[in-house]
Amino acid sequence: MANYREFRKETLSRRRRRSAQRGLRLVLVVLALLGLAWAITWAIETVSGRGEAPDADSTLDLGNTGLSGSVLAPLPMENPVTETGGGVQFTSMGPVQQAEGWAYTGMTYEKICLPACGRVDNTYFSTALFLGDSVTEGLGLYENPVKGVATVRGYRGATPGDVVNRVVMTDFNTNEESVPLDVAAQMNPKSIYLMFGANALAARDDEATENSFIAYYGQMIDLLREAAPEADIYVQTMTPVAADYSSTGIYKERIRRVNEKLANMALEKGVYFVDVYSALADENGDLKAEYSSDGLHMVAAGYKAWADCLAGHVAYSASNPYVMGSEYYIAK
């Protein structure tokens, strides 16, 4: 009996020692893993610099978004948010904005274009001002949803430089002479739609001419903001031309290239950019035959398609007069 008791006592003692050893090994393994995790984290932070406070002059890194140091306002159909970044505070839905000294890079044409956002009825255009050349003139000449509702000032031969330099021009629809900036200041519109390009680019086919056009366009936007500070500004693409249209500086490939530059300029200026080109072009990128008048200007069907495109691409506002059936329509 004594031998059994001694044997059992020894057995229990060995079991306790083995349990203690296993517990100790488990603790050591856990501690080793925690130490390894800490070491890896420390190494990553050291290499990436995340463990250091950012420099006041450092540039924001937004990863693969294609933006460097930029701040974007919400898209028109997203829920409004209040967010502060880089000294810019957004409290409502609106156009793309940027903080002073920051630059936009890598944004694609498609991402810059204002997306379809409900559909407004014709009364929306009663507070809109259209400024442009003879292509815009047709909006006030042919039957379309804008005619007789919006204020259309299409000046034949006009360029953004003429607007900037306050040239007195004639609107052939009304046969009235005016300075576009004065028209904007006197009207104080809620929205301004811009389309220029044909006259500025027609004379010379070189990059310097394109860059001058874009520079004047940007100055024009700045001056219009001063003249009508409450207005939403919409930069429209140049319209397509017919496949057989012949001009020194106006052809499909160049129009597309300039539209890309206009898109980036609009982004930098924080204004809306509307792609009307796609609404008027065929599968080859040429002006649809049924819309063409002389290859550059359009007939009534073309202007109707243009106005219809604009009615479906208005920045969201609860006060917009959306048509019944639109996703943003509210019965009153």
N, C-alpha and C positions, 0 to 999 in steps of 0.2 A: 504493500500500500504506500509505504514511504517512497519507494522508487517511482511509483506512478505520479505521486504528488510532485516529486522533484522534476519528473519528465514534463508534466503539464505546466509547472511553473516556468521551466526553461523554454517550453514551446511558446507560451504567452509572451514571455520576455522577448523572444526572437521576433514574434509578430509585431510587437510594439516598436522594436528597433527598425524593422523593415518599413512600417507605416511612417515612422518619423523620417526615415531616409527618403521615402517617396515624396512626402510633403515638402522636405527641404529641396529636393530636385525640382519639384514643380514651381516653388517660389523662385528658385534660381533661373529657371527657364523664362518665367514671366518677367523677371527683372531684366534678363538679357534682351527679350523682345522689346520691352519699353525703352531700354537704352539704345537699341538699334533704330527704333522709330524716331527717337529724339535726334539721333545723329543724322539720319536721312533728312529730316525736316530742317535741321540746322544747315546742312550742306546745300539744300535747295534754296533756302532763303539767302544764304551767303552768295551763291552764284547769281541768283536773279536780282539781288538787291532789294528784296521785299522787306528785309529786316531793317532797312534804313528809312528815315523820314524823307519824303520826296522834296526835291529842290523847288523853290518858289517859281523858278523859270523853266521847270521841266515840262516836256510836251506830253499830253495825255496819250496813252497807248490803248487803242480800242481794238486790238487784236486783228481779226480777219474781216472787220466790217468795211475796210477800205477807207476809213476816215482817220485823219491825224489831227488831234486836238480840235475836234468839232463837236458842236452841240446841235441836235436836231429837235425841232418841235414835233409833237405827235402828228401822225397823218390825220387828215380831216375826219375819217370815220372812226378813229379810235376814241376811247373815253378820255375826257379832259383830265389832265393831271397837273399838279403843282410840283415843280422840281427845280432846284437851283443847282447850277453848275457853271463854273467859270465866270461868275458875275452876271449871268443871264437867267432870269426867272420867267418860266412859262406858267401862266395861270389859265390859259384857255387854248382851244384848238386854233391853229393858224398856220401861216406859211413857215417854211424852213427859215431858221435864224442862225446867226453865228456870233460868237463873241469877238470883240475887237482883237485883231492880231492873230487870230486862229485861222487856219486854212482848211478847205475841203479838198480831199484828193480821192480819186478812185471811185467816185459815185458813178454808176452806170446811167445812161440816158433813160432807161425804163424806170429806174428808181426815182429819178428826179421828176418825171412827168406826174402831174396831178392825176390820181386814179379816179375812175367813175365813182360818183358819190351822190346817189339819189338823182332826181331830175326836177328842175324848177320849171314853173310855167312862165309865160312870156312877160308877166308883170315884173319879174325880177330885173329885166333889162331896162326898166324905166328909169333907174338911177345909175345906169352904166354909160360910160363914155368910151367910144372906140376911136383910137387914133392910128392912122396908117397912111398908106399911099393909095394908088389907084386900085389895088386889089381890094383893100378895105372899102373903098368907095362903093363897090357893088352891094355891100350889105345894106346901104341906104337907097339903093336903086332898084333892085329886084325883089320880088315877093319872097319873104322869109320871115321867121319868127322875130327877128330883130328890127326889121324895117318899121318905121313909124312909132317904135317904142323906145329904143335906145337913141342916144345922141351919137351920130356917126359923123366923124370928120375924116374923110379920105381925101388927102391932098395929092394931086397928081405930081409925080416926080419927087415926092418928099423923101427925106432921109432923116435918121436920128440927129445928124449934125445940124439940119435945118431947125429942128425943135430946140436943140441946145442953144443955137445962136439966135433964137427968137426971130426967125425969118417970117415975114408976113406972107401967108399962103392962101390960095383960093380953094374953097370947097365947092366943087362943080355941081353938087346936088342942090345946094342952097344958093350958089353963086355969091357967097359971102367971103370976104377976106378976114382972116383972123390969125392970131398967134396962138398956137396950141397950148402953151403954158398958161396963157390968159384964159383960154376956154376952160381949162381944168380948174383954175382958181375960182372963176366966176360960178361954175356949175357945182363945185364941191361934190363930185360923184361918190357913190359908195364903192364903185369898182371901175377900174380903167383897164381896157384891153388894148394891147399893143401888137402891131404887126408891121414890120418894115423889112427891107432887104433887097428887093428887086432893083431899085434905082441905085442903091449904094454899091452893089456888086456888079452891075451890068458893064461898067466901063472897063474894068481891069480884072484879069483873072490871076491874082497873086495873093500871097499870104498877108502882105502888108495891108492890102485893101480890106481883107477880112478882119484883121486885128484892129484897124482904125474903126471899122463899122461896129465891132463889139465894144470898143472903148467909148464911142459916142453913145451907144445904146445904154451903157451903164451910167453915163453922166445924165442922160435923159431921165432915167428912172430916179436918180437922186433929186433932180429938179422937180419932177412931178410929185415926189413925196413932199417937197416943200410947198408946192402949189396946192396940193390936195392931201393933207396929212391923214385924213380919215379913210382914204380909199384903199381897197385891196387892189394890188396891181397884178395883172395876168400877162405874162409874156407868151405870145403864141408862136408856134413854129412858122417858118416860111411854108407856103403851100407848094405842092408839087407842080411840075410843068408837064405838058404833053410829051410823049416820046419823040415826036418830030419837031419839037420847038427848037428854034435855032437862035442862040444869043451868045455873045462873046463870053459873058461871065455867069450866065444863068443856065445851069444844067443839073441833072439829078444828083450826081455824085457830090457836086459842090454844095447844093442845097442841104443834103444830108450832113455834110461836114460842118456847115455853118450852124445848122440846127443843134448839133452836139455842142458847139461853142456857146450858143444861146442858152442851152440848158444849164451849163456850168456857170455862166454869168448870172442867170436867174437864181441859182442856188447860192452863189456868193452874196448876191444882193438881198436874199431873203424874201423873194417874191414868188408867186405861183408860176408854173410853167405848164402850158397846155399843148398837147400833141394833136393838132388838127390835121397835120400832114397825113397821118394814117387813115383818117376818116375820109380823105379825098383821093387817096392813091389806089391804084389797082394792084394786082399781085406782083407786078414788076416794079412797083414804086413810082409809076408815072401817073399823072393826073388822069382820072377816069375819062374815057372818051365822051361819055354822056354829060360830063360836067364842064367840058372845055369849050371856050369861046374862040380864043385866038391862040391857045396853047399856054398862055400865062393867066389871063383873066378867065372868069367862069360865067356860065349861064345861071338862070334862077335855081335849077336843081342843085348846082354846086354850092350856092350860097345857103340854100336850105339845109343841105347836109352839114355845112360848116356850123350854122347856128344850132342845129340839133346836137352836134358834138359839144358845143359850149354849154348847152342847157343840161347836159349830163355830167359835166365836169366843173361844178362850182364847189368851192370850199364849203364845208359844212357850217351851217349856222342855224340855230333853232328858229330864227326869224325868217329864213328863206321860205318862199312860197312854193313848196313841193307839190307836184301834181298828185292827184289821187292814184293810188297804186304804187307810188314810190315808197321805198322802205322807210323814208323819213317823213312821210305824210302824216299830219296830225289833223284829225277832223275838228272843225270849229263850229 
